[in-house]
Amino acid sequence: MLRQSYHDVLQKQITLAPQALLDIGCSVGMSTFALQNTYPQAQITGLDLSPYFLAIAQYRSFKSCAQPAPTWLHAAAEATGLPDASFDLVSAHLIFHELPRDAAIAILQEARRLLRPRGHLAIMDMNPQSEVYAKMPPYILTLLKSTEPYLDQYFALDLAQAIYDAGFDRPTITSNSSRHRTLVAQAR
Ligand SMILES: C[S@@+](CC[C@H](N)C(=O)[O-])C[C@H]1O[C@@H](n2cnc3c(N)ncnc32)[C@H](O)[C@@H]1O
């Protein structure tokens, strides 16, 4: 449901279906295959730091036989080695809350480099403005931080401003669950 609510926002706000799409932090491919269902004509690249997750993603794509099969890339999203202006959409689904501030900013700059003129960046992640976090008992929040070491940095970062500073128009911000938000911005 969470993925679908994200894709609903994408489809509403991105009127021209992307032909080339990069899924950063794709893990075992769940977000990549979901994007493929929404944009079946697109050539999709899934990128992740973990070769183990990517091996599972690749195994799954052999099994599914869906065409065009995604391309899998082992790289840091901060420095992908991919050519300039090669994507219409860069999607980041549940990765930004895992990043230290400097990495988050470097990834926004890399996404800007990778996008074609007026291409889109879309980020779906925890919403620091959500009441759920404001009302969360401190011990639960501490428990959450024990598996998410950069959560404080993510909550402190003004992501909309950082997106703008990286060379995008000001993003739209849409709540797509009680504690998640989707930011969509077009390359300036
Ligand atoms: C919570 S998972 C999200 C998985 C997937 N997007 C989904 O929605 O199912 C976050 C992923 O981001 C990857 N990751 C974290 N930092 C990264 C970076 N700097 N570059 C590339 N991948 C990164 C992790 O290896 C992990 O697979």
The ligand as an SDF file (V2000), in Angstrom:
LIG
                    3D

 27 29  0  0  0  0  0  0  0  0999 V2000
   15.5600    0.3210    3.4080 C   0  0  0  0  0  0  0  0  0  0  0  0
   16.4090   -0.2180    1.9940 S   0  0  0  0  0  0  0  0  0  0  0  0
   15.2640    0.3250    0.7490 C   0  0  0  0  0  0  0  0  0  0  0  0
   15.0320   -0.7080   -0.2420 C   0  0  0  0  0  0  0  0  0  0  0  0
   14.1390   -0.4330   -1.4260 C   0  0  0  0  0  0  0  0  0  0  0  0
   14.3140    0.8550   -2.0450 N   0  0  0  0  0  0  0  0  0  0  0  0
   12.6910   -0.6900   -1.0850 C   0  0  0  0  0  0  0  0  0  0  0  0
   11.9200    0.2660   -1.0280 O   0  0  0  0  0  0  0  0  0  0  0  0
   12.3290   -1.8510   -0.8630 O   0  0  0  0  0  0  0  0  0  0  0  0
   17.7300    0.9630    1.7630 C   0  0  0  0  0  0  0  0  0  0  0  0
   18.7850    0.4920    0.7860 C   0  0  0  0  0  0  0  0  0  0  0  0
   19.6610    1.5810    0.5200 O   0  0  0  0  0  0  0  0  0  0  0  0
   20.9700    1.0650    0.3180 C   0  0  0  0  0  0  0  0  0  0  0  0
   21.9260    2.1690    0.5120 N   0  0  0  0  0  0  0  0  0  0  0  0
   22.2040    2.8220    1.6490 C   0  0  0  0  0  0  0  0  0  0  0  0
   23.1080    3.8000    1.4150 N   0  0  0  0  0  0  0  0  0  0  0  0
   23.3970    3.7480    0.0770 C   0  0  0  0  0  0  0  0  0  0  0  0
   24.2480    4.5110   -0.7780 C   0  0  0  0  0  0  0  0  0  0  0  0
   24.9920    5.4980   -0.2880 N   0  0  0  0  0  0  0  0  0  0  0  0
   24.2890    4.1800   -2.0800 N   0  0  0  0  0  0  0  0  0  0  0  0
   23.5460    3.1590   -2.5710 C   0  0  0  0  0  0  0  0  0  0  0  0
   22.7130    2.4100   -1.8110 N   0  0  0  0  0  0  0  0  0  0  0  0
   22.6410    2.7040   -0.5040 C   0  0  0  0  0  0  0  0  0  0  0  0
   21.0840   -0.0510    1.3340 C   0  0  0  0  0  0  0  0  0  0  0  0
   22.0910   -0.9730    0.9650 O   0  0  0  0  0  0  0  0  0  0  0  0
   19.6730   -0.6370    1.3030 C   0  0  0  0  0  0  0  0  0  0  0  0
   19.5960   -1.7100    0.3870 O   0  0  0  0  0  0  0  0  0  0  0  0
  1  2  1  0
  2  3  1  0
  2 10  1  0
  3  4  1  0
  4  5  1  0
  5  6  1  0
  5  7  1  0
  7  8  2  0
  7  9  1  0
 10 11  1  0
 11 12  1  0
 11 26  1  0
 12 13  1  0
 13 14  1  0
 13 24  1  0
 14 15  1  0
 14 23  1  0
 15 16  2  0
 16 17  1  0
 17 18  1  0
 17 23  2  0
 18 19  1  0
 18 20  2  0
 20 21  1  0
 21 22  2  0
 22 23  1  0
 24 25  1  0
 24 26  1  0
 26 27  1  0
M  CHG  2   2   1   9  -1
M  END
$$$$
